Amino acid sequence: MSMLDSARQWARRMKRDVVALWLAARDPRVPWYAKVVAGAVAAYALSPVDLIPDFIPIIGYLDDLVIVPLGILLAVKLVPAGLMREFRDTATRSTKPVSLTGLFFMIAIWIAAALALLWLFWPKSA
């Protein structure tokens, strides 16, 4: 198996795990702390807007290559193993959801950052 095939399989597993975490965040059998982490990771990963836009050189892909996989790893460890297997099976058969909550959260962060920069650099009258 080539490195490219390995990378593709890893990416497929990550996508499946994001959907599984989205399911875990909504299941009453999952502990509350695991729901919070799973929900946050799934909302961010499924959001059509990134915290760091991909057009920014190097760091634009940092969240996709480092932050999201580490979040997935943490969330998967917090969800009970038997439930995670069940959610992965369900995720394999379902379509990828889109997180509107994640979208609104990312937009809110960008608006807050823009307002903070505006406040910081707005000329102060003496």
N, C-alpha and C positions, 0 to 999 in steps of 0.2 A: 504494500500500500504506500502510495507516495505521500509526501508532506501536504500537498494540496488536498488530497482526499481526506487526510486526517483533519486538516483545518475545516473542511466542509462538514465532516461528521461532528466536530466539536461545535461548530456554529449551529447545526441542526439541534444538537442536544441543548444548547443555550436557549434557543427559541422555544423548544418544548418545555424547558424548565421555567421560562418566564410565564408561559400560559398556565403551567401547573401551579406556580406561585399565585397567579391571579385567581385561580380556583381555590387555593388554600386560604387566601385572604377572606374569602366569603363563606368558608365552611365553619359551622359551629363547633366541630370537634377539635379544631386547631387552637392551641393556647393563644391568649390575647397578644402576648409579646411577639410571637411568631407571625400572627396576623398583621401586626403593625409593620414589621420588617418586610414580610412578603408583599403586602399591599404597596408599600413605598417603592420597593424594587420593581414590582410589576408595573406600577403607574409610571415610573420614570422610563423603564425600558420600552413600554408600549406607547409612550407619548410621541407624537410626531415632531415634537420640538425638543432639542437637546439643551442642556444647561450650558454647555460649551459648544457653539456651532462648529460643524465639521469643516467649514471653510477656513478656520483659523489653523495655520500650519502647526503640525505635530500635536499640540495640546487639544485640537479639535477632535481628534480620534482617541484621545486618552480616556475619556469616559466610556467609549464603546469597547475599548480593548482592555481596560484595567478596572475602572470603577464598577461598571455593570457586572462583569463576571465575579468580582469579589463580593458584591451585594448578593448576587444569586447564590454563591457558595455559602455565605452566612445564613441567608434565609432558608436554604435547603437543610442546613444543619439544625435549625431551630424547629422545623416541621417534623413531627414524628415520622419515622422511616416508613411504617406501613401505610400511613396516609399519603406520604409523598409518592410512593409507588402507585397508589390508586390515582392520584392527581396526574401523574405522568402518563398513565394509561389513557385516562380521559383526554388529556391534552394532545396525545398522539392522534386521536380520532376527531378532534374539534378544530375549528378554524381559529385563526389568530384574532383576538379582540383588539380594539383600539381604546386607549384610555383617554377619555375626555377630561377626567380629573387631572391626570398627569399633564395634559396640554394646558389646562387653566393654571395649574401650579407653576409650570415653567414660564408662562406668560406673566404671572404675578411676580415671579422672581425678577424677570427682565424689566418689568415696569418699576419695581422697587429699586433695582440697581440704577436705572435711568434717573429716577427721582433723586436718589442719593448723590449721583454725580452732578446733577443739575444744582442741587443745594450746595454741594461742596465747591463748585466752580462758579457759581453765580456771583457777580460782583457785589460786594457788600458796600452799602453806603455808609460813610463815616460821619 
